[in-house]
Amino acid sequence: MTDHRTEPARPLWTDEDLDRALDALHTDEAGQLGTARATLDDALAHQGVPMLTASRGHDAPPPRPARTRRWAYGAVAAGVAVVAAAAVAFTGPFGAHSPQHKHKAAPAKTTVATVPGGDAMRAAAAKVRTFKPVQPGPGQYLYVKEISSDLYTTADTTWSLSYRRRTQLETWIPYDQAGTWTQHFTRIGKDQWVVGDKKTIAKHGKFAKGGFGEPPAWATATCGDFHHAEQGGTQSCLDNEVKKEPNKFLIARKVPNDPRKFLAWAADGDSVRGADIEQRVLHNATMLLRSGVVSADLESTIYQALAMLPDLKVTERVANLAGKRGIALGIDAYGDRQELILDPKTGQYLGTRIVSLTADDTGVPAGTIRNYSAVQFAVVDKPRERP
């Protein structure tokens, strides 16, 4: 697709706005059910999946040619699968807007200004070499805990529903990464409906939530190859996808430790021109940073590469989902601002945030946090032990 447009830079919230947003994560958010125009190919374009449209009757629009988005966030980072049936669109927390959706202008806000983020990234690249990432010793385990609040949207031709779900993913990584990794997934609290009236929720709510899968509560895998472990395949240190399930062996073989080469790798070989490609680079970098298995040297390289992104913006005093404040470095594209949050003192990765800059025709208003996370790294002596 060549008609992707870059949203103009828009400032975010004051501290008071941020506090209200954090409170909203724990409460119901009233939303107006609009006339959903999202068709299946638009939604699957979000996820990078070929169109599977089937006719819904004589009044249904004819299916359009299959289209796929040039890049896909899917819901991989949230550990979910995408399912589509008939003309229903399932969009997970990392399914960014497609330009076919109608967007309303974002409301004016008194905000914290954003500035170019290159200097902040270069500073983080220097600091992370001094404040090295947490690493286990022989016989120990790296403990990685990520809590996440994600917005899930299901849109049919006549209705739309969105709900927020909080989850926790814990991973125990052995010092010898060729050994057995352990993972624990759980939900936190109850889902909160964000868009949809009581009648629509009662009629379609169960179906809307059925479009997204979750990993098992407990799992083990050699080299962190949870995908093949769950599918019953042969687990390997080198056959899983480094951007989804990285380990040090895959990283050493596939991820370049040079800023310019890393930039090309994270762009999947595309020229880094335009905020849409820059957002892809940011996403792929984040998938590595959140894993905990990236060395201080490579982490510094990643930050140096991100410093080259011309549309990168920094926002001061942004908290992660756990309330720890840092700086957010983000890219605006497809009606969303995607950010990674860093500790300005150490350069340590703290989490992510994806904010809707514009309202869309599924009823999700501007300013909605689509994905919000916080990560913790620690060292423990055995699997299932918590710090």
C-alpha positions as CSV (number, residue, x, y, z in Angstrom):
1,M,0.0,0.0,0.0
2,T,1.4,3.4,-0.9
3,D,-1.3,5.8,0.5
4,H,-0.2,5.6,4.2
5,R,0.0,9.0,5.7
6,T,1.9,10.3,8.7
7,E,-0.1,12.0,11.4
8,P,1.2,15.4,12.4
9,A,3.0,15.5,15.7
10,R,0.5,16.0,18.5
11,P,1.4,16.6,22.2
12,L,0.3,14.2,24.9
13,W,-0.9,14.7,28.5
14,T,0.0,16.7,31.5
15,D,0.7,14.9,34.8
16,E,-3.0,15.3,35.7
17,D,-4.1,13.8,32.4
18,L,-1.7,10.9,32.9
19,D,-3.1,10.3,36.4
20,R,-6.6,10.2,35.1
21,A,-5.6,7.8,32.3
22,L,-4.0,5.5,34.9
23,D,-7.2,5.6,36.9
24,A,-9.2,4.8,33.8
25,L,-7.3,1.5,33.4
26,H,-9.2,0.2,36.4
27,T,-12.6,1.5,35.6
28,D,-15.3,1.2,32.9
29,E,-14.9,3.7,30.1
30,A,-18.1,4.8,28.5
31,G,-18.0,4.7,24.8
32,Q,-20.5,5.6,22.0
33,L,-21.2,2.8,19.6
34,G,-20.7,4.2,16.2
35,T,-21.5,2.8,12.8
36,A,-18.6,0.4,12.3
37,R,-17.3,0.5,8.7
38,A,-14.3,-1.7,9.4
39,T,-14.5,-4.6,7.0
40,L,-12.5,-7.8,7.2
41,D,-9.7,-6.9,4.8
42,D,-9.0,-3.7,6.7
43,A,-8.7,-5.5,10.0
44,L,-6.6,-8.3,8.6
45,A,-4.4,-5.7,7.0
46,H,-3.7,-4.5,10.5
47,Q,-2.5,-8.0,11.4
48,G,-0.7,-8.7,8.1
49,V,-3.0,-11.7,7.3
50,P,-4.6,-12.3,3.9
51,M,-8.3,-11.5,3.5
52,L,-10.7,-14.4,4.2
53,T,-14.0,-12.5,3.5
54,A,-17.1,-14.6,3.0
55,S,-20.5,-13.1,1.8
56,R,-22.9,-12.2,4.5
57,G,-26.0,-11.9,2.3
58,H,-27.5,-9.9,-0.5
59,D,-27.0,-6.5,1.2
60,A,-23.3,-7.2,2.0
61,P,-20.7,-5.3,0.0
62,P,-18.8,-7.4,-2.5
63,P,-15.4,-8.6,-1.3
64,R,-12.5,-6.5,-2.4
65,P,-9.2,-7.9,-3.6
66,A,-7.0,-9.3,-0.8
67,R,-4.7,-6.8,0.8
68,T,-2.1,-7.2,3.4
69,R,-0.3,-4.5,5.4
70,R,3.3,-4.1,4.6
71,W,4.1,-4.7,8.3
72,A,2.2,-6.4,11.1
73,Y,2.3,-5.9,14.8
74,G,-0.4,-8.5,15.3
75,A,-0.8,-9.3,18.9
76,V,2.5,-11.3,19.2
77,A,3.8,-9.2,22.0
78,A,0.7,-9.8,24.0
79,G,0.9,-13.5,23.4
80,V,-2.5,-13.7,21.5
81,A,-3.7,-15.1,18.3
82,V,-6.0,-13.5,15.7
83,V,-9.0,-15.3,14.4
84,A,-11.4,-14.0,11.7
85,A,-14.8,-15.2,10.5
86,A,-17.2,-13.8,7.9
87,A,-16.9,-10.0,7.8
88,V,-15.8,-9.5,11.4
89,A,-12.6,-7.6,12.2
90,F,-10.6,-8.6,15.2
91,T,-7.9,-6.0,16.2
92,G,-5.5,-6.7,19.0
93,P,-3.5,-4.1,21.0
94,F,-0.7,-3.9,18.4
95,G,-3.1,-3.7,15.4
96,A,-2.4,-0.1,14.4
97,H,-4.9,1.9,12.4
98,S,-5.4,1.4,8.7
99,P,-5.8,4.5,6.5
100,Q,-9.2,3.1,5.3
101,H,-10.7,3.9,8.7
102,K,-12.2,7.3,9.3
103,H,-10.4,9.4,11.8
104,K,-11.7,12.5,13.7
105,A,-9.4,15.3,14.7
106,A,-7.8,14.9,18.1
107,P,-9.1,17.3,20.7
108,A,-6.9,20.2,21.8
109,K,-5.2,19.6,25.1
110,T,-2.9,21.5,27.5
111,T,0.0,19.2,27.2
112,V,3.6,18.3,27.7
113,A,5.5,19.3,24.6
114,T,7.5,16.8,22.6
115,V,10.9,17.4,21.1
116,P,13.1,15.5,18.7
117,G,14.4,12.3,20.4
118,G,17.8,11.8,18.9
119,D,19.8,13.4,21.7
120,A,17.9,11.4,24.4
121,M,18.5,8.1,22.6
122,R,22.2,8.9,22.2
123,A,22.4,9.7,25.9
124,A,20.7,6.4,26.8
125,A,23.1,4.5,24.5
126,A,26.0,5.9,26.6
127,K,24.4,5.3,30.0
128,V,23.3,1.7,29.3
129,R,27.0,0.7,28.9
130,T,27.6,1.9,32.5
131,F,24.4,0.7,34.1
132,K,24.5,-2.8,32.5
133,P,21.3,-4.9,32.2
134,V,20.5,-7.4,35.0
135,Q,22.2,-10.8,34.2
136,P,22.2,-14.1,36.1
137,G,25.3,-16.0,37.1
138,P,26.0,-19.7,36.6
139,G,23.1,-21.8,38.0
140,Q,20.8,-18.7,38.3
141,Y,17.8,-17.5,36.3
142,L,16.9,-14.2,34.8
143,Y,13.4,-13.3,36.0
144,V,11.4,-11.2,33.5
145,K,7.9,-9.9,34.5
146,E,5.8,-7.9,32.1
147,I,2.4,-6.5,33.0
148,S,0.3,-5.2,30.2
149,S,-3.0,-3.4,29.7
150,D,-4.3,-4.0,26.2
151,L,-7.3,-2.8,24.2
152,Y,-9.1,-5.4,22.0
153,T,-11.6,-4.4,19.3
154,T,-14.0,-6.5,17.3
155,A,-15.9,-4.7,14.6
156,D,-18.7,-6.0,12.3
157,T,-20.5,-4.0,9.6
158,T,-23.2,-3.0,12.1
159,W,-21.6,-3.1,15.6
160,S,-18.3,-2.6,17.3
161,L,-17.0,-3.7,20.8
162,S,-13.8,-2.9,22.6
163,Y,-12.6,-4.1,25.9
164,R,-9.5,-3.7,28.0
165,R,-7.6,-6.7,29.5
166,R,-4.7,-6.6,32.0
167,T,-2.3,-9.6,32.0
168,Q,1.0,-10.7,33.5
169,L,3.7,-12.7,31.7
170,E,6.6,-14.1,33.8
171,T,9.6,-15.8,32.3
172,W,12.5,-17.6,34.0
173,I,15.5,-17.8,31.7
174,P,18.4,-20.0,32.7
175,Y,22.0,-18.8,32.7
176,D,22.7,-21.4,30.0
177,Q,20.0,-20.2,27.6
178,A,20.2,-23.6,25.8
179,G,18.5,-25.0,28.9
180,T,14.8,-25.1,29.9
181,W,12.9,-21.8,30.1
182,T,9.7,-21.5,32.2
183,Q,6.8,-19.2,31.5
184,H,3.7,-18.2,33.4
185,F,0.7,-16.3,32.0
186,T,-2.2,-14.9,34.0
187,R,-5.0,-12.3,33.8
188,I,-5.2,-9.5,36.3
189,G,-8.7,-8.5,37.4
190,K,-11.7,-8.4,35.2
191,D,-12.0,-7.2,31.6
192,Q,-13.4,-3.7,31.2
193,W,-15.7,-2.7,28.3
194,V,-14.6,0.5,26.7
195,V,-16.8,0.7,23.6
196,G,-20.3,-0.9,23.4
197,D,-23.7,-0.6,25.1
198,K,-25.3,-3.2,27.3
199,K,-27.5,-4.6,24.5
200,T,-24.5,-5.1,22.1
201,I,-22.3,-6.6,24.8
202,A,-25.0,-9.0,25.8
203,K,-25.6,-10.1,22.2
204,H,-22.0,-10.1,20.8
205,G,-19.7,-9.9,23.8
206,K,-18.9,-13.6,24.1
207,F,-18.2,-13.8,20.3
208,A,-16.0,-10.6,20.5
209,K,-13.8,-12.1,23.1
210,G,-13.5,-15.4,21.3
211,G,-11.4,-13.9,18.6
212,F,-8.3,-13.7,20.7
213,G,-6.3,-16.7,22.1
214,E,-3.9,-16.8,25.0
215,P,-0.8,-18.8,25.9
216,P,-1.2,-21.6,28.5
217,A,-0.9,-20.8,32.2
218,W,2.4,-22.6,32.5
219,A,4.8,-23.7,29.8
220,T,8.4,-24.8,29.4
221,A,10.6,-24.7,26.4
222,T,14.2,-25.3,25.3
223,C,16.0,-22.1,24.3
224,G,12.7,-20.2,24.9
225,D,11.1,-21.8,21.8
226,F,7.6,-21.7,23.3
227,H,6.0,-21.6,19.8
228,H,7.2,-25.0,18.8
229,A,6.7,-26.3,22.3
230,E,3.0,-25.4,22.2
231,Q,2.6,-26.7,18.7
232,G,4.3,-30.0,19.5
233,G,7.2,-29.4,17.1
234,T,10.9,-29.8,17.6
235,Q,12.3,-27.1,19.9
236,S,15.4,-25.4,18.7
237,C,17.8,-22.6,19.7
238,L,18.1,-21.4,16.1
239,D,14.7,-22.1,14.4
240,N,12.4,-19.7,16.2
241,E,11.8,-16.1,15.2
242,V,14.3,-13.8,16.8
243,K,11.9,-10.8,16.7
244,K,9.3,-12.8,18.7
245,E,11.3,-15.3,20.8
246,P,14.9,-14.1,21.0
247,N,17.7,-15.9,22.7
248,K,21.4,-15.1,22.7
249,F,22.1,-17.7,20.0
250,L,19.6,-16.3,17.6
251,I,20.7,-12.7,18.4
252,A,24.4,-13.5,17.7
253,R,23.5,-15.1,14.4
254,K,20.9,-12.8,13.1
255,V,21.0,-9.3,14.7
256,P,23.7,-7.0,13.6
257,N,25.6,-5.1,16.2
258,D,26.2,-2.0,14.2
259,P,23.7,1.0,14.4
260,R,23.2,1.4,10.6
261,K,23.0,-2.3,9.9
262,F,20.6,-2.8,12.8
263,L,18.4,0.0,11.4
264,A,18.2,-1.9,8.1
265,W,17.5,-5.2,9.8
266,A,14.8,-3.7,12.0
267,A,13.2,-2.2,8.9
268,D,13.1,-5.7,7.3
269,G,15.3,-4.4,4.5
270,D,13.0,-1.5,3.5
271,S,14.4,2.0,3.2
272,V,13.8,3.9,6.4
273,R,11.7,6.7,4.9
274,G,8.4,7.7,6.5
275,A,7.0,7.3,9.9
276,D,5.3,4.0,9.1
277,I,8.7,2.3,8.5
278,E,10.1,4.1,11.5
279,Q,7.3,2.7,13.7
280,R,8.1,-0.8,12.5
281,V,11.8,-0.2,13.5
282,L,10.7,0.9,16.9
283,H,8.4,-2.1,17.3
284,N,11.1,-4.6,16.3
285,A,13.6,-2.9,18.6
286,T,11.1,-3.1,21.5
287,M,10.6,-6.8,21.0
288,L,14.3,-7.4,21.7
289,L,14.5,-4.9,24.6
290,R,11.6,-6.4,26.5
291,S,13.1,-9.9,26.3
292,G,15.9,-9.2,28.8
293,V,18.4,-11.3,26.9
294,V,20.0,-8.3,25.0
295,S,23.6,-7.5,26.1
296,A,24.5,-4.0,27.2
297,D,26.6,-3.6,24.0
298,L,23.7,-4.5,21.7
299,E,21.3,-2.4,23.7
300,S,23.5,0.6,23.2
301,T,23.6,-0.2,19.5
302,I,19.8,-0.3,19.4
303,Y,19.6,3.1,21.0
304,Q,22.1,4.5,18.6
305,A,20.1,3.2,15.7
306,L,16.9,4.6,17.0
307,A,18.6,8.0,17.4
308,M,18.8,8.1,13.6
309,L,15.0,8.0,13.1
310,P,14.1,11.5,11.9
311,D,10.5,11.4,13.3
312,L,11.5,10.2,16.8
313,K,10.1,12.4,19.5
314,V,10.7,12.4,23.3
315,T,8.2,13.2,25.9
316,E,9.4,13.9,29.5
317,R,7.9,12.5,32.7
318,V,5.9,9.6,31.3
319,A,5.1,6.7,33.7
320,N,5.0,3.0,32.7
321,L,2.1,0.9,33.7
322,A,3.6,0.2,37.2
323,G,3.9,4.0,37.8
324,K,7.7,4.3,37.3
325,R,8.4,7.5,35.6
326,G,10.8,7.9,32.7
327,I,11.0,9.4,29.2
328,A,9.0,8.2,26.3
329,L,10.4,8.0,22.8
330,G,7.8,7.6,20.1
331,I,6.8,7.7,16.5
332,D,3.4,8.9,15.2
333,A,1.9,6.9,12.4
334,Y,-1.5,5.4,11.4
335,G,-3.3,7.6,13.9
336,D,-1.3,6.2,16.9
337,R,1.8,7.2,18.8
338,Q,3.9,4.2,19.7
339,E,6.4,4.7,22.4
340,L,9.1,2.9,24.4
341,I,9.7,4.2,27.9
342,L,13.2,4.4,29.3
343,D,14.8,5.3,32.7
344,P,16.6,8.6,31.9
345,K,19.2,7.9,34.6
346,T,20.3,4.4,33.5
347,G,18.9,4.0,29.9
348,Q,17.0,0.9,31.1
349,Y,13.9,-0.2,29.2
350,L,10.8,0.3,31.3
351,G,7.9,-0.6,29.1
352,T,5.7,0.6,26.2
353,R,2.7,2.8,25.5
354,I,0.5,3.1,22.4
355,V,-1.9,6.0,22.3
356,S,-4.6,6.7,19.8
357,L,-4.1,10.3,18.5
358,T,-7.4,10.3,16.5
359,A,-10.8,8.9,17.0
360,D,-11.8,6.1,14.6
361,D,-15.1,4.8,13.3
362,T,-15.1,1.8,15.7
363,G,-16.0,4.1,18.6
364,V,-12.5,4.3,20.2
365,P,-11.9,8.0,21.1
366,A,-8.7,10.0,20.6
367,G,-6.4,9.8,23.6
368,T,-7.2,6.1,24.3
369,I,-4.3,4.0,25.5
370,R,-4.3,0.9,23.3
371,N,-1.3,-0.8,24.9
372,Y,0.5,0.0,28.1
373,S,3.1,-2.1,29.8
374,A,5.8,-2.3,32.5
375,V,8.7,-4.7,32.7
376,Q,10.8,-5.9,35.6
377,F,14.2,-7.7,35.4
378,A,15.7,-9.6,38.4
379,V,17.9,-12.6,39.3
380,V,16.5,-15.7,41.1
381,D,17.9,-19.1,42.0
382,K,15.3,-21.4,40.4
383,P,12.2,-21.4,38.2
384,R,8.9,-20.2,39.6
385,E,10.8,-18.3,42.3
386,R,9.9,-14.6,42.5
387,P,12.2,-11.8,43.7
